[in-house]
Amino acid sequence: MTYTPAPLPAEGFVRLPSIIAVLGISKNTFLNGVKAGKYPKGTLLTARCRVWPVADIRALLESLSGGANG
């Protein structure tokens, strides 16, 4: 059985599996991008749980697509 994350919610926070599914990249690629400052850092909820605001991920998607809306 494979895990299929739901699409991004309208607001709130998302965890890493949802982000990499939407971006279509690997976990390591995303985390290396975070270290390089290419992607947002997110916020630690606990020592092992990091979340990202949906608004930040939507802004990232828009910037990666060139911001073109038609």
PQR file of N, CA, C, O and H, with PARSE charges and radii, in Angstrom:
ATOM      1  N   MET A   1       0.846  -1.175   0.000 -0.4000 1.5000
ATOM      2  CA  MET A   1       0.000   0.000   0.000 -0.0000 2.0000
ATOM      3  C   MET A   1       0.893   1.240   0.000  0.5500 1.7000
ATOM      4  O   MET A   1       1.861   1.314   0.757 -0.5500 1.4000
ATOM      5  N   THR A   2       0.566   2.208  -0.848 -0.4000 1.5000
ATOM      6  CA  THR A   2       1.348   3.440  -0.916 -0.0000 2.0000
ATOM      7  C   THR A   2       0.554   4.593  -0.339  0.5500 1.7000
ATOM      8  O   THR A   2      -0.677   4.603  -0.358 -0.5500 1.4000
ATOM      9  H   THR A   2      -0.220   2.148  -1.463  0.4000 1.0000
ATOM     10  N   TYR A   3       1.283   5.552   0.168 -0.4000 1.5000
ATOM     11  CA  TYR A   3       0.677   6.739   0.763 -0.0000 2.0000
ATOM     12  C   TYR A   3       0.502   7.791  -0.319  0.5500 1.7000
ATOM     13  O   TYR A   3       1.470   8.160  -0.983 -0.5500 1.4000
ATOM     14  H   TYR A   3       2.283   5.544   0.184  0.4000 1.0000
ATOM     15  N   THR A   4      -0.714   8.277  -0.505 -0.4000 1.5000
ATOM     16  CA  THR A   4      -0.984   9.337  -1.462 -0.0000 2.0000
ATOM     17  C   THR A   4      -1.529  10.535  -0.704  0.5500 1.7000
ATOM     18  O   THR A   4      -2.673  10.512  -0.252 -0.5500 1.4000
ATOM     19  H   THR A   4      -1.500   7.978   0.035  0.4000 1.0000
ATOM     20  N   PRO A   5      -0.716  11.592  -0.559 -0.5600 1.5000
ATOM     21  CA  PRO A   5      -1.188  12.760   0.182  0.2800 2.0000
ATOM     22  C   PRO A   5      -2.288  13.495  -0.577  0.5500 1.7000
ATOM     23  O   PRO A   5      -2.342  13.467  -1.807 -0.5500 1.4000
ATOM     24  N   ALA A   6      -3.144  14.139   0.167 -0.4000 1.5000
ATOM     25  CA  ALA A   6      -4.215  14.935  -0.424 -0.0000 2.0000
ATOM     26  C   ALA A   6      -3.628  16.206  -1.027  0.5500 1.7000
ATOM     27  O   ALA A   6      -2.528  16.616  -0.658 -0.5500 1.4000
ATOM     28  H   ALA A   6      -3.100  14.161   1.165  0.4000 1.0000
ATOM     29  N   PRO A   7      -4.358  16.835  -1.957 -0.5600 1.5000
ATOM     30  CA  PRO A   7      -3.891  18.123  -2.475  0.2800 2.0000
ATOM     31  C   PRO A   7      -3.767  19.146  -1.342  0.5500 1.7000
ATOM     32  O   PRO A   7      -4.254  18.926  -0.233 -0.5500 1.4000
ATOM     33  N   LEU A   8      -3.116  20.248  -1.639 -0.4000 1.5000
ATOM     34  CA  LEU A   8      -2.923  21.281  -0.617 -0.0000 2.0000
ATOM     35  C   LEU A   8      -4.264  21.796  -0.103  0.5500 1.7000
ATOM     36  O   LEU A   8      -5.174  22.049  -0.893 -0.5500 1.4000
ATOM     37  H   LEU A   8      -2.721  20.427  -2.540  0.4000 1.0000
ATOM     38  N   PRO A   9      -4.393  21.954   1.208 -0.5600 1.5000
ATOM     39  CA  PRO A   9      -5.619  22.541   1.753  0.2800 2.0000
ATOM     40  C   PRO A   9      -5.697  24.031   1.422  0.5500 1.7000
ATOM     41  O   PRO A   9      -4.713  24.624   0.979 -0.5500 1.4000
ATOM     42  N   ALA A  10      -6.843  24.622   1.634 -0.4000 1.5000
ATOM     43  CA  ALA A  10      -7.032  26.045   1.334 -0.0000 2.0000
ATOM     44  C   ALA A  10      -6.166  26.924   2.228  0.5500 1.7000
ATOM     45  O   ALA A  10      -5.664  27.957   1.784 -0.5500 1.4000
ATOM     46  H   ALA A  10      -7.642  24.140   1.995  0.4000 1.0000
ATOM     47  N   GLU A  11      -5.990  26.528   3.467 -0.4000 1.5000
ATOM     48  CA  GLU A  11      -5.159  27.290   4.409 -0.0000 2.0000
ATOM     49  C   GLU A  11      -4.629  26.344   5.465  0.5500 1.7000
ATOM     50  O   GLU A  11      -5.030  25.182   5.528 -0.5500 1.4000
ATOM     51  H   GLU A  11      -6.398  25.689   3.828  0.4000 1.0000
ATOM     52  N   GLY A  12      -3.730  26.841   6.290 -0.4000 1.5000
ATOM     53  CA  GLY A  12      -3.168  26.024   7.358 -0.0000 2.0000
ATOM     54  C   GLY A  12      -1.729  25.654   7.070  0.5500 1.7000
ATOM     55  O   GLY A  12      -0.976  26.428   6.479 -0.5500 1.4000
ATOM     56  H   GLY A  12      -3.404  27.785   6.239  0.4000 1.0000
ATOM     57  N   PHE A  13      -1.356  24.447   7.500 -0.4000 1.5000
ATOM     58  CA  PHE A  13       0.017  23.982   7.386 -0.0000 2.0000
ATOM     59  C   PHE A  13       0.048  22.614   6.727  0.5500 1.7000
ATOM     60  O   PHE A  13      -0.917  21.853   6.806 -0.5500 1.4000
ATOM     61  H   PHE A  13      -1.967  23.818   7.980  0.4000 1.0000
ATOM     62  N   VAL A  14       1.164  22.307   6.074 -0.4000 1.5000
ATOM     63  CA  VAL A  14       1.353  20.993   5.471 -0.0000 2.0000
ATOM     64  C   VAL A  14       2.711  20.444   5.883  0.5500 1.7000
ATOM     65  O   VAL A  14       3.628  21.190   6.226 -0.5500 1.4000
ATOM     66  H   VAL A  14       1.947  22.925   6.010  0.4000 1.0000
ATOM     67  N   ARG A  15       2.814  19.122   5.840 -0.4000 1.5000
ATOM     68  CA  ARG A  15       4.071  18.460   6.176 -0.0000 2.0000
ATOM     69  C   ARG A  15       4.785  18.048   4.896  0.5500 1.7000
ATOM     70  O   ARG A  15       4.244  18.172   3.798 -0.5500 1.4000
ATOM     71  H   ARG A  15       2.069  18.515   5.561  0.4000 1.0000
ATOM     72  N   LEU A  16       5.982  17.568   5.054 -0.4000 1.5000
ATOM     73  CA  LEU A  16       6.879  17.279   3.941 -0.0000 2.0000
ATOM     74  C   LEU A  16       6.301  16.330   2.885  0.5500 1.7000
ATOM     75  O   LEU A  16       6.447  16.624   1.698 -0.5500 1.4000
ATOM     76  H   LEU A  16       6.422  17.468   5.946  0.4000 1.0000
ATOM     77  N   PRO A  17       5.658  15.216   3.237 -0.5600 1.5000
ATOM     78  CA  PRO A  17       5.143  14.322   2.189  0.2800 2.0000
ATOM     79  C   PRO A  17       4.180  15.011   1.219  0.5500 1.7000
ATOM     80  O   PRO A  17       4.198  14.728   0.021 -0.5500 1.4000
ATOM     81  N   SER A  18       3.351  15.900   1.724 -0.4000 1.5000
ATOM     82  CA  SER A  18       2.423  16.626   0.852 -0.0000 2.0000
ATOM     83  C   SER A  18       3.163  17.583  -0.072  0.5500 1.7000
ATOM     84  O   SER A  18       2.797  17.738  -1.237 -0.5500 1.4000
ATOM     85  H   SER A  18       3.336  16.130   2.698  0.4000 1.0000
ATOM     86  N   ILE A  19       4.197  18.218   0.446 -0.4000 1.5000
ATOM     87  CA  ILE A  19       4.948  19.197  -0.345 -0.0000 2.0000
ATOM     88  C   ILE A  19       5.692  18.524  -1.482  0.5500 1.7000
ATOM     89  O   ILE A  19       5.628  18.980  -2.623 -0.5500 1.4000
ATOM     90  H   ILE A  19       4.494  18.092   1.393  0.4000 1.0000
ATOM     91  N   ILE A  20       6.400  17.440  -1.181 -0.4000 1.5000
ATOM     92  CA  ILE A  20       7.178  16.800  -2.238 -0.0000 2.0000
ATOM     93  C   ILE A  20       6.271  16.149  -3.281  0.5500 1.7000
ATOM     94  O   ILE A  20       6.657  16.029  -4.444 -0.5500 1.4000
ATOM     95  H   ILE A  20       6.453  17.069  -0.254  0.4000 1.0000
ATOM     96  N   ALA A  21       5.069  15.727  -2.878 -0.4000 1.5000
ATOM     97  CA  ALA A  21       4.124  15.177  -3.848 -0.0000 2.0000
ATOM     98  C   ALA A  21       3.650  16.259  -4.809  0.5500 1.7000
ATOM     99  O   ALA A  21       3.539  16.020  -6.011 -0.5500 1.4000
ATOM    100  H   ALA A  21       4.756  15.824  -1.933  0.4000 1.0000
ATOM    101  N   VAL A  22       3.371  17.444  -4.284 -0.4000 1.5000
ATOM    102  CA  VAL A  22       2.897  18.553  -5.120 -0.0000 2.0000
ATOM    103  C   VAL A  22       4.012  19.054  -6.033  0.5500 1.7000
ATOM    104  O   VAL A  22       3.776  19.357  -7.202 -0.5500 1.4000
ATOM    105  H   VAL A  22       3.462  17.638  -3.307  0.4000 1.0000
ATOM    106  N   LEU A  23       5.231  19.138  -5.494 -0.4000 1.5000
ATOM    107  CA  LEU A  23       6.353  19.638  -6.283 -0.0000 2.0000
ATOM    108  C   LEU A  23       6.901  18.594  -7.243  0.5500 1.7000
ATOM    109  O   LEU A  23       7.509  18.944  -8.254 -0.5500 1.4000
ATOM    110  H   LEU A  23       5.423  18.892  -4.544  0.4000 1.0000
ATOM    111  N   GLY A  24       6.694  17.317  -6.940 -0.4000 1.5000
ATOM    112  CA  GLY A  24       7.206  16.252  -7.795 -0.0000 2.0000
ATOM    113  C   GLY A  24       8.710  16.068  -7.683  0.5500 1.7000
ATOM    114  O   GLY A  24       9.371  15.706  -8.656 -0.5500 1.4000
ATOM    115  H   GLY A  24       6.200  17.033  -6.118  0.4000 1.0000
ATOM    116  N   ILE A  25       9.253  16.319  -6.490 -0.4000 1.5000
ATOM    117  CA  ILE A  25      10.685  16.156  -6.254 -0.0000 2.0000
ATOM    118  C   ILE A  25      10.893  15.239  -5.059  0.5500 1.7000
ATOM    119  O   ILE A  25       9.950  14.926  -4.333 -0.5500 1.4000
ATOM    120  H   ILE A  25       8.716  16.614  -5.699  0.4000 1.0000
ATOM    121  N   SER A  26      12.133  14.811  -4.861 -0.4000 1.5000
ATOM    122  CA  SER A  26      12.429  13.925  -3.736 -0.0000 2.0000
ATOM    123  C   SER A  26      12.566  14.711  -2.436  0.5500 1.7000
ATOM    124  O   SER A  26      12.718  15.933  -2.432 -0.5500 1.4000
ATOM    125  H   SER A  26      12.900  15.066  -5.451  0.4000 1.0000
ATOM    126  N   LYS A  27      12.507  13.975  -1.346 -0.4000 1.5000
ATOM    127  CA  LYS A  27      12.682  14.572  -0.019 -0.0000 2.0000
ATOM    128  C   LYS A  27      14.043  15.250   0.082  0.5500 1.7000
ATOM    129  O   LYS A  27      14.144  16.377   0.568 -0.5500 1.4000
ATOM    130  H   LYS A  27      12.384  12.983  -1.349  0.4000 1.0000
ATOM    131  N   ASN A  28      15.096  14.562  -0.379 -0.4000 1.5000
ATOM    132  CA  ASN A  28      16.442  15.127  -0.288 -0.0000 2.0000
ATOM    133  C   ASN A  28      16.593  16.382  -1.135  0.5500 1.7000
ATOM    134  O   ASN A  28      17.251  17.335  -0.717 -0.5500 1.4000
ATOM    135  H   ASN A  28      15.014  13.647  -0.774  0.4000 1.0000
ATOM    136  N   THR A  29      15.995  16.393  -2.318 -0.4000 1.5000
ATOM    137  CA  THR A  29      16.060  17.580  -3.171 -0.0000 2.0000
ATOM    138  C   THR A  29      15.408  18.767  -2.477  0.5500 1.7000
ATOM    139  O   THR A  29      15.947  19.874  -2.490 -0.5500 1.4000
ATOM    140  H   THR A  29      15.461  15.619  -2.658  0.4000 1.0000
ATOM    141  N   PHE A  30      14.247  18.536  -1.870 -0.4000 1.5000
ATOM    142  CA  PHE A  30      13.565  19.626  -1.174 -0.0000 2.0000
ATOM    143  C   PHE A  30      14.382  20.111   0.018  0.5500 1.7000
ATOM    144  O   PHE A  30      14.569  21.315   0.193 -0.5500 1.4000
ATOM    145  H   PHE A  30      13.809  17.637  -1.859  0.4000 1.0000
ATOM    146  N   LEU A  31      14.869  19.182   0.838 -0.4000 1.5000
ATOM    147  CA  LEU A  31      15.619  19.579   2.035 -0.0000 2.0000
ATOM    148  C   LEU A  31      16.934  20.268   1.675  0.5500 1.7000
ATOM    149  O   LEU A  31      17.361  21.183   2.379 -0.5500 1.4000
ATOM    150  H   LEU A  31      14.717  18.204   0.696  0.4000 1.0000
ATOM    151  N   ASN A  32      17.577  19.840   0.592 -0.4000 1.5000
ATOM    152  CA  ASN A  32      18.781  20.544   0.132 -0.0000 2.0000
ATOM    153  C   ASN A  32      18.431  21.949  -0.344  0.5500 1.7000
ATOM    154  O   ASN A  32      19.208  22.883  -0.146 -0.5500 1.4000
ATOM    155  H   ASN A  32      17.230  19.097   0.021  0.4000 1.0000
ATOM    156  N   GLY A  33      17.265  22.105  -0.971 -0.4000 1.5000
ATOM    157  CA  GLY A  33      16.801  23.426  -1.386 -0.0000 2.0000
ATOM    158  C   GLY A  33      16.503  24.327  -0.201  0.5500 1.7000
ATOM    159  O   GLY A  33      16.735  25.535  -0.262 -0.5500 1.4000
ATOM    160  H   GLY A  33      16.633  21.346  -1.132  0.4000 1.0000
ATOM    161  N   VAL A  34      15.990  23.745   0.878 -0.4000 1.5000
ATOM    162  CA  VAL A  34      15.746  24.510   2.107 -0.0000 2.0000
ATOM    163  C   VAL A  34      17.079  25.009   2.663  0.5500 1.7000
ATOM    164  O   VAL A  34      17.204  26.176   3.036 -0.5500 1.4000
ATOM    165  H   VAL A  34      15.802  22.765   0.928  0.4000 1.0000
ATOM    166  N   LYS A  35      18.074  24.118   2.717 -0.4000 1.5000
ATOM    167  CA  LYS A  35      19.398  24.503   3.226 -0.0000 2.0000
ATOM    168  C   LYS A  35      20.027  25.597   2.376  0.5500 1.7000
ATOM    169  O   LYS A  35      20.707  26.482   2.895 -0.5500 1.4000
ATOM    170  H   LYS A  35      17.972  23.170   2.415  0.4000 1.0000
ATOM    171  N   ALA A  36      19.798  25.532   1.063 -0.4000 1.5000
ATOM    172  CA  ALA A  36      20.383  26.511   0.142 -0.0000 2.0000
ATOM    173  C   ALA A  36      19.598  27.815   0.101  0.5500 1.7000
ATOM    174  O   ALA A  36      20.048  28.786  -0.508 -0.5500 1.4000
ATOM    175  H   ALA A  36      19.246  24.812   0.642  0.4000 1.0000
ATOM    176  N   GLY A  37      18.425  27.850   0.743 -0.4000 1.5000
ATOM    177  CA  GLY A  37      17.609  29.055   0.741 -0.0000 2.0000
ATOM    178  C   GLY A  37      16.685  29.161  -0.462  0.5500 1.7000
ATOM    179  O   GLY A  37      16.050  30.197  -0.663 -0.5500 1.4000
ATOM    180  H   GLY A  37      18.060  27.062   1.238  0.4000 1.0000
ATOM    181  N   LYS A  38      16.601  28.110  -1.262 -0.4000 1.5000
ATOM    182  CA  LYS A  38      15.736  28.099  -2.448 -0.0000 2.0000
ATOM    183  C   LYS A  38      14.268  27.884  -2.070  0.5500 1.7000
ATOM    184  O   LYS A  38      13.368  28.403  -2.729 -0.5500 1.4000
ATOM    185  H   LYS A  38      17.117  27.269  -1.099  0.4000 1.0000
ATOM    186  N   TYR A  39      14.038  27.117  -1.004 -0.4000 1.5000
ATOM    187  CA  TYR A  39      12.694  26.801  -0.534 -0.0000 2.0000
ATOM    188  C   TYR A  39      12.524  27.316   0.895  0.5500 1.7000
ATOM    189  O   TYR A  39      13.514  27.489   1.605 -0.5500 1.4000
ATOM    190  H   TYR A  39      14.770  26.695  -0.468  0.4000 1.0000
ATOM    191  N   PRO A  40      11.277  27.567   1.331 -0.5600 1.5000
ATOM    192  CA  PRO A  40      11.053  28.081   2.695  0.2800 2.0000
ATOM    193  C   PRO A  40      11.468  27.068   3.763  0.5500 1.7000
ATOM    194  O   PRO A  40      11.435  25.858   3.538 -0.5500 1.4000
ATOM    195  N   LYS A  41      11.860  27.588   4.927 -0.4000 1.5000
ATOM    196  CA  LYS A  41      12.346  26.749   6.026 -0.0000 2.0000
ATOM    197  C   LYS A  41      11.248  26.008   6.769  0.5500 1.7000
ATOM    198  O   LYS A  41      11.477  24.898   7.250 -0.5500 1.4000
ATOM    199  H   LYS A  41      11.886  28.571   5.109  0.4000 1.0000
ATOM    200  N   GLY A  42      10.088  26.578   6.874 -0.4000 1.5000
ATOM    201  CA  GLY A  42       9.042  25.955   7.668 -0.0000 2.0000
ATOM    202  C   GLY A  42       9.233  26.250   9.146  0.5500 1.7000
ATOM    203  O   GLY A  42      10.098  27.037   9.530 -0.5500 1.4000
ATOM    204  H   GLY A  42       9.901  27.480   6.483  0.4000 1.0000
ATOM    205  N   THR A  43       8.410  25.606   9.973 -0.4000 1.5000
ATOM    206  CA  THR A  43       8.411  25.829  11.416 -0.0000 2.0000
ATOM    207  C   THR A  43       8.426  24.490  12.132  0.5500 1.7000
ATOM    208  O   THR A  43       7.692  23.574  11.759 -0.5500 1.4000
ATOM    209  H   THR A  43       7.707  24.966   9.661  0.4000 1.0000
ATOM    210  N   LEU A  44       9.249  24.371  13.150 -0.4000 1.5000
ATOM    211  CA  LEU A  44       9.270  23.146  13.946 -0.0000 2.0000
ATOM    212  C   LEU A  44       8.110  23.141  14.935  0.5500 1.7000
ATOM    213  O   LEU A  44       7.948  24.075  15.721 -0.5500 1.4000
ATOM    214  H   LEU A  44       9.845  25.114  13.453  0.4000 1.0000
ATOM    215  N   LEU A  45       7.303  22.079  14.890 -0.4000 1.5000
ATOM    216  CA  LEU A  45       6.259  21.892  15.902 -0.0000 2.0000
ATOM    217  C   LEU A  45       6.835  21.164  17.104  0.5500 1.7000
ATOM    218  O   LEU A  45       6.569  21.518  18.253 -0.5500 1.4000
ATOM    219  H   LEU A  45       7.434  21.320  14.252  0.4000 1.0000
ATOM    220  N   THR A  46       7.625  20.143  16.820 -0.4000 1.5000
ATOM    221  CA  THR A  46       8.351  19.395  17.846 -0.0000 2.0000
ATOM    222  C   THR A  46       9.767  19.205  17.319  0.5500 1.7000
ATOM    223  O   THR A  46      10.103  19.704  16.245 -0.5500 1.4000
ATOM    224  H   THR A  46       7.841  19.854  15.888  0.4000 1.0000
ATOM    225  N   ALA A  47      10.587  18.495  18.058 -0.4000 1.5000
ATOM    226  CA  ALA A  47      11.970  18.279  17.628 -0.0000 2.0000
ATOM    227  C   ALA A  47      12.054  17.533  16.300  0.5500 1.7000
ATOM    228  O   ALA A  47      13.048  17.660  15.584 -0.5500 1.4000
ATOM    229  H   ALA A  47      10.314  18.090  18.930  0.4000 1.0000
ATOM    230  N   ARG A  48      11.019  16.753  15.961 -0.4000 1.5000
ATOM    231  CA  ARG A  48      11.060  15.945  14.745 -0.0000 2.0000
ATOM    232  C   ARG A  48       9.936  16.240  13.767  0.5500 1.7000
ATOM    233  O   ARG A  48       9.783  15.511  12.788 -0.5500 1.4000
ATOM    234  H   ARG A  48      10.212  16.650  16.542  0.4000 1.0000
ATOM    235  N   CYS A  49       9.161  17.260  13.990 -0.4000 1.5000
ATOM    236  CA  CYS A  49       8.011  17.551  13.128 -0.0000 2.0000
ATOM    237  C   CYS A  49       8.062  18.992  12.635  0.5500 1.7000
ATOM    238  O   CYS A  49       7.887  19.933  13.408 -0.5500 1.4000
ATOM    239  H   CYS A  49       9.286  17.852  14.785  0.4000 1.0000
ATOM    240  N   ARG A  50       8.304  19.147  11.333 -0.4000 1.5000
ATOM    241  CA  ARG A  50       8.355  20.474  10.725 -0.0000 2.0000
ATOM    242  C   ARG A  50       7.148  20.629   9.801  0.5500 1.7000
ATOM    243  O   ARG A  50       6.771  19.690   9.100 -0.5500 1.4000
ATOM    244  H   ARG A  50       8.446  18.382  10.705  0.4000 1.0000
ATOM    245  N   VAL A  51       6.552  21.809   9.805 -0.4000 1.5000
ATOM    246  CA  VAL A  51       5.413  22.113   8.937 -0.0000 2.0000
ATOM    247  C   VAL A  51       5.700  23.402   8.170  0.5500 1.7000
ATOM    248  O   VAL A  51       6.529  24.217   8.573 -0.5500 1.4000
ATOM    249  H   VAL A  51       6.858  22.572  10.374  0.4000 1.0000
ATOM    250  N   TRP A  52       4.992  23.560   7.058 -0.4000 1.5000
ATOM    251  CA  TRP A  52       5.132  24.748   6.220 -0.0000 2.0000
ATOM    252  C   TRP A  52       3.755  25.361   6.017  0.5500 1.7000
ATOM    253  O   TRP A  52       2.788  24.635   5.784 -0.5500 1.4000
ATOM    254  H   TRP A  52       4.318  22.898   6.731  0.4000 1.0000
ATOM    255  N   PRO A  53       3.646  26.690   6.100 -0.5600 1.5000
ATOM    256  CA  PRO A  53       2.364  27.333   5.806  0.2800 2.0000
ATOM    257  C   PRO A  53       1.980  27.085   4.345  0.5500 1.7000
ATOM    258  O   PRO A  53       2.819  27.190   3.450 -0.5500 1.4000
ATOM    259  N   VAL A  54       0.727  26.762   4.117 -0.4000 1.5000
ATOM    260  CA  VAL A  54       0.251  26.517   2.755 -0.0000 2.0000
ATOM    261  C   VAL A  54       0.504  27.740   1.876  0.5500 1.7000
ATOM    262  O   VAL A  54       0.835  27.599   0.699 -0.5500 1.4000
ATOM    263  H   VAL A  54       0.046  26.677   4.844  0.4000 1.0000
ATOM    264  N   ALA A  55       0.351  28.928   2.436 -0.4000 1.5000
ATOM    265  CA  ALA A  55       0.578  30.150   1.657 -0.0000 2.0000
ATOM    266  C   ALA A  55       2.013  30.207   1.130  0.5500 1.7000
ATOM    267  O   ALA A  55       2.238  30.647   0.003 -0.5500 1.4000
ATOM    268  H   ALA A  55       0.082  29.043   3.393  0.4000 1.0000
ATOM    269  N   ASP A  56       2.985  29.768   1.936 -0.4000 1.5000
ATOM    270  CA  ASP A  56       4.381  29.746   1.492 -0.0000 2.0000
ATOM    271  C   ASP A  56       4.581  28.759   0.348  0.5500 1.7000
ATOM    272  O   ASP A  56       5.316  29.048  -0.596 -0.5500 1.4000
ATOM    273  H   ASP A  56       2.802  29.411   2.852  0.4000 1.0000
ATOM    274  N   ILE A  57       3.937  27.604   0.423 -0.4000 1.5000
ATOM    275  CA  ILE A  57       4.081  26.586  -0.621 -0.0000 2.0000
ATOM    276  C   ILE A  57       3.387  27.039  -1.902  0.5500 1.7000
ATOM    277  O   ILE A  57       3.894  26.807  -2.999 -0.5500 1.4000
ATOM    278  H   ILE A  57       3.339  27.370   1.190  0.4000 1.0000
ATOM    279  N   ARG A  58       2.232  27.683  -1.767 -0.4000 1.5000
ATOM    280  CA  ARG A  58       1.559  28.213  -2.964 -0.0000 2.0000
ATOM    281  C   ARG A  58       2.409  29.299  -3.628  0.5500 1.7000
ATOM    282  O   ARG A  58       2.493  29.353  -4.855 -0.5500 1.4000
ATOM    283  H   ARG A  58       1.820  27.872  -0.876  0.4000 1.0000
ATOM    284  N   ALA A  59       3.034  30.156  -2.835 -0.4000 1.5000
ATOM    285  CA  ALA A  59       3.921  31.188  -3.383 -0.0000 2.0000
ATOM    286  C   ALA A  59       5.126  30.543  -4.067  0.5500 1.7000
ATOM    287  O   ALA A  59       5.569  31.013  -5.115 -0.5500 1.4000
ATOM    288  H   ALA A  59       2.967  30.112  -1.839  0.4000 1.0000
ATOM    289  N   LEU A  60       5.651  29.482  -3.488 -0.4000 1.5000
ATOM    290  CA  LEU A  60       6.762  28.755  -4.096 -0.0000 2.0000
ATOM    291  C   LEU A  60       6.343  28.167  -5.435  0.5500 1.7000
ATOM    292  O   LEU A  60       7.073  28.284  -6.419 -0.5500 1.4000
ATOM    293  H   LEU A  60       5.292  29.100  -2.636  0.4000 1.0000
ATOM    294  N   LEU A  61       5.178  27.539  -5.479 -0.4000 1.5000
ATOM    295  CA  LEU A  61       4.686  26.967  -6.735 -0.0000 2.0000
ATOM    296  C   LEU A  61       4.527  28.040  -7.806  0.5500 1.7000
ATOM    297  O   LEU A  61       4.867  27.825  -8.970 -0.5500 1.4000
ATOM    298  H   LEU A  61       4.585  27.445  -4.680  0.4000 1.0000
ATOM    299  N   GLU A  62       4.008  29.192  -7.404 -0.4000 1.5000
ATOM    300  CA  GLU A  62       3.831  30.287  -8.357 -0.0000 2.0000
ATOM    301  C   GLU A  62       5.178  30.793  -8.870  0.5500 1.7000
ATOM    302  O   GLU A  62       5.325  31.070 -10.060 -0.5500 1.4000
ATOM    303  H   GLU A  62       3.732  29.367  -6.459  0.4000 1.0000
ATOM    304  N   SER A  63       6.153  30.915  -7.984 -0.4000 1.5000
ATOM    305  CA  SER A  63       7.469  31.402  -8.414 -0.0000 2.0000
ATOM    306  C   SER A  63       8.165  30.387  -9.315  0.5500 1.7000
ATOM    307  O   SER A  63       8.871  30.773 -10.246 -0.5500 1.4000
ATOM    308  H   SER A  63       6.034  30.690  -7.016  0.4000 1.0000
ATOM    309  N   LEU A  64       7.974  29.096  -9.050 -0.4000 1.5000
ATOM    310  CA  LEU A  64       8.589  28.065  -9.886 -0.0000 2.0000
ATOM    311  C   LEU A  64       7.947  27.991 -11.263  0.5500 1.7000
ATOM    312  O   LEU A  64       8.603  27.638 -12.243 -0.5500 1.4000
ATOM    313  H   LEU A  64       7.400  28.783  -8.293  0.4000 1.0000
ATOM    314  N   SER A  65       6.660  28.327 -11.334 -0.4000 1.5000
ATOM    315  CA  SER A  65       5.974  28.297 -12.630 -0.0000 2.0000
ATOM    316  C   SER A  65       6.151  29.608 -13.385  0.5500 1.7000
ATOM    317  O   SER A  65       5.584  29.779 -14.464 -0.5500 1.4000
ATOM    318  H   SER A  65       6.127  28.614 -10.538  0.4000 1.0000
ATOM    319  N   GLY A  66       6.912  30.516 -12.844 -0.4000 1.5000
ATOM    320  CA  GLY A  66       7.168  31.787 -13.510 -0.0000 2.0000
ATOM    321  C   GLY A  66       6.140  32.849 -13.201  0.5500 1.7000
ATOM    322  O   GLY A  66       6.218  33.960 -13.725 -0.5500 1.4000
ATOM    323  H   GLY A  66       7.372  30.377 -11.967  0.4000 1.0000
ATOM    324  N   GLY A  67       5.175  32.526 -12.355 -0.4000 1.5000
ATOM    325  CA  GLY A  67       4.163  33.503 -11.978 -0.0000 2.0000
ATOM    326  C   GLY A  67       3.158  33.795 -13.077  0.5500 1.7000
ATOM    327  O   GLY A  67       2.364  34.729 -12.964 -0.5500 1.4000
ATOM    328  H   GLY A  67       5.111  31.624 -11.929  0.4000 1.0000
ATOM    329  N   ALA A  68       3.186  32.993 -14.151 -0.4000 1.5000
ATOM    330  CA  ALA A  68       2.271  33.235 -15.274 -0.0000 2.0000
ATOM    331  C   ALA A  68       0.901  32.655 -14.960  0.5500 1.7000
ATOM    332  O   ALA A  68       0.774  31.469 -14.657 -0.5500 1.4000
ATOM    333  H   ALA A  68       3.831  32.234 -14.243  0.4000 1.0000
ATOM    334  N   ASN A  69      -0.109  33.489 -15.034 -0.4000 1.5000
ATOM    335  CA  ASN A  69      -1.484  33.044 -14.814 -0.0000 2.0000
ATOM    336  C   ASN A  69      -2.337  33.182 -16.063  0.5500 1.7000
ATOM    337  O   ASN A  69      -3.564  33.216 -15.968 -0.5500 1.4000
ATOM    338  H   ASN A  69      -0.005  34.453 -15.280  0.4000 1.0000
ATOM    339  N   GLY A  70      -1.720  33.263 -17.217 -0.4000 1.5000
ATOM    340  CA  GLY A  70      -2.508  33.315 -18.440 -0.0000 2.0000
ATOM    341  C   GLY A  70      -2.429  34.591 -19.073  0.5500 1.7000
ATOM    342  O   GLY A  70      -3.040  34.799 -20.121 -0.5500 1.4000
ATOM    343  H   GLY A  70      -0.724  33.236 -17.294  0.4000 1.0000
TER
END
